[in-house]
Amino acid sequence: LVGAYLASTRSPTLVIPKHLLTPGVLYAFVLRATKTLAQSEDSDPPVPYDLTNEAEVQVAVIGSPIHVTIQGGSRQVASTDRVALEALAVDPDMLTSCDGVVMPFSYAWTVAYLSQDSRHGADATVLNVSAAAALFALPSATNNFGRSVSLPAGSLPIGHYRVAVRVARSLSRAPMGGEYGEAHAEVVISIKPPFVR
């Protein structure tokens, strides 16, 4: 809301539509109640007068959690095939900046090696040049602005890998600034010898 939001109503209930209030902002709501009475003791004819009182309450608006999944889930991939990953993030609040532009998501991908015979105990993974270039590529239209990753065929040796993505939405262009919410998702990608067709 910009400035004061004023409402005059005979109802004791005020309903504000969803998505109108900004997450991270503290709002003050003031209720002014007025009742008109007719003074009959000292005046003839009676002169109406008003009784007025006010109450105030503060409401802190918090954001709804962001949800993210990696499409396709955990899977097996032949070492001769590329590994295509895409994150699907949803913001129930549909957060926008001051000028009404939908705030973009930022994506951060990581890959950790799991031993060939176990899917637990992830270790830091030293990626080869082609895999690292794909994983840490700058957001652009080519990778759906960070939402997609395509690891070239052969860039991950045979074994199991935990692939994770962290999704965040920034309020840098909103009045309060700062970060607004984040979510994580991960899958296990098993790189296998070429499949026999």
For each residue, the residues with C-beta under 8 A, 3 or more apart:
1: 4 5 20 21 22 27
2:
3:
4: 1
5: 1 16
6:
7: 14
8:
9: 14
10:
11: 14
12:
13:
14: 7 9 11 29
15:
16: 5 20 21
17: 20
18:
19: 93 94
20: 1 16 17
21: 1 16 25 27 59 61
22: 1 25 61 95 174 175 176
23: 61 62 63 64 93 95 180 181
24: 61 62 63 171 174 176 178 180
25: 21 22 60 61 175 176
26: 58 59 60 61
27: 1 21 58 59 60 61
28: 56 57 58 59
29: 14 56 57 58 59
30: 54 55 56
31: 54 55 56 57
32: 52 53 54
33: 52 53 54 55
34: 50 51 52
35: 50 51 52
36: 48 49 50 51
37: 48 49 50 51
38: 46 47 48
39: 42 43 46 47 48 49
40: 43 46
41:
42: 39
43: 39 40 46 47
44:
45:
46: 38 39 40 43
47: 38 39 43
48: 36 37 38 39
49: 36 37 39
50: 34 35 36 37
51: 34 35 36 37
52: 32 33 34 35
53: 32 33
54: 30 31 32 33
55: 30 31 33
56: 28 29 30 31
57: 28 29 31
58: 26 27 28 29
59: 21 26 27 28 29
60: 25 26 27
61: 21 22 23 24 25 26 27
62: 23 24
63: 23 24 93 95 180 181
64: 23 91 92 93 181
65: 92 181 183
66: 89 90 91 105 167 168 169 181 182 183
67: 89 90 92 183
68: 87 88 89 90 165 167 183 184 185
69: 73 87 88 185
70: 73 85 86 87 88 163 165 185 186 187
71: 85 86 87 88
72: 75 84 85 86 187
73: 69 70 187
74: 187 188 189 190
75: 72 187 189 190
76: 189 190 191 192
77: 81 83 189 190 191 192
78: 81 191 192 193 194 195
79: 153 154 156 157 158 191 192 193 194
80: 153 154 194
81: 77 78 153
82: 150 151 152 153
83: 77 149 150 151 155 156 189 191
84: 72 148 149 150 151
85: 70 71 72 109 148 149 150 151 163 165 187
86: 70 71 72 144 147 148 149
87: 68 69 70 71 107 147 148 165 167 185
88: 68 69 70 71 147
89: 66 67 68 105 107 147 167 183
90: 66 67 68
91: 64 66 94 95 105 169 181
92: 64 65 67
93: 19 23 63 64
94: 19 91 102
95: 22 23 63 91 102 103 169 171 174 180
96: 100 101 102 103
97: 100 101 102 103 173 174
98: 173 174 175
99: 173
100: 96 97
101: 96 97 173
102: 94 95 96 97
103: 95 96 97 169 170 171 173 174 180
104: 145 169 170
105: 66 89 91 146 147 167 168 169
106: 139 146 167 168 169 170
107: 87 89 139 145 146 147 165 166 167
108: 165 166 168
109: 85 135 136 149 163 164 165
110: 135 163 164 165 166
111: 125 127 131 135 156 161 162 163 164
112: 122 123 124 125 161 162 164
113: 122 123 124 125 159 160 161
114: 118 119 120 121 122 123 159 160 161 162 188
115: 118 121 159 160
116: 158 159 160
117:
118: 114 115 121 160
119: 114 160 162 188
120: 114
121: 114 115 118
122: 112 113 114 162
123: 112 113 114
124: 112 113
125: 111 112 113 161
126:
127: 111 131 132 135 155 156
128: 131 132 155
129: 132 133
130: 133 134 151 152 155
131: 111 127 128 134 135 151 152 155 156
132: 127 128 129 135 136
133: 129 130 136 137
134: 130 131 137 149 150 151 152 155
135: 109 110 111 127 131 132 149 151
136: 109 132 133
137: 133 134 140 142 143 149
138:
139: 106 107 143 145 146
140: 137 143 145
141: 144 145
142: 137
143: 137 139 140 146 147 148 149 150
144: 86 141 147 148
145: 104 107 139 140 141
146: 105 106 107 139 143
147: 86 87 88 89 105 107 143 144
148: 84 85 86 87 143 144
149: 83 84 85 86 109 134 135 137 143
150: 82 83 84 85 134 143
151: 82 83 84 85 130 131 134 135 155 156
152: 82 130 131 134 155
153: 79 80 81 82
154: 79 80
155: 83 127 128 130 131 134 151 152
156: 79 83 111 127 131 151 159 161 189 191
157: 79 191
158: 79 116 191 192 193
159: 113 114 115 116 156 190 191
160: 113 114 115 116 118 119 188 189 190 191
161: 111 112 113 114 125 156 188 189 190 191
162: 111 112 114 119 122 186 187 188 189
163: 70 85 109 110 111 186 187 188 189
164: 109 110 111 112 184 185 186
165: 68 70 85 87 107 108 109 110 184 185 186
166: 107 108 110 182 183 184
167: 66 68 87 89 105 106 107 182 183 184 185
168: 66 105 106 108 179 180 181 182 183
169: 66 91 95 103 104 105 106 179 180 181 182
170: 103 104 106 173 178 179 180
171: 24 95 103 174 176 177 178 179 180
172: 177 178
173: 97 98 99 101 103 170
174: 22 24 95 97 98 103 171 177 180
175: 22 25 98
176: 22 24 25 171
177: 171 172 174
178: 24 170 171 172
179: 168 169 170 171 182
180: 23 24 63 95 103 168 169 170 171 174
181: 23 63 64 65 66 91 168 169
182: 66 166 167 168 169 179
183: 65 66 67 68 89 166 167 168
184: 68 164 165 166 167
185: 68 69 70 87 164 165 167
186: 70 162 163 164 165
187: 70 72 73 74 75 85 162 163
188: 74 114 119 160 161 162 163
189: 74 75 76 77 83 156 160 161 162 163
190: 74 75 76 77 159 160 161
191: 76 77 78 79 83 156 157 158 159 160 161
192: 76 77 78 79 158 195
193: 78 79 158
194: 78 79 80
195: 78 192
196:
197:
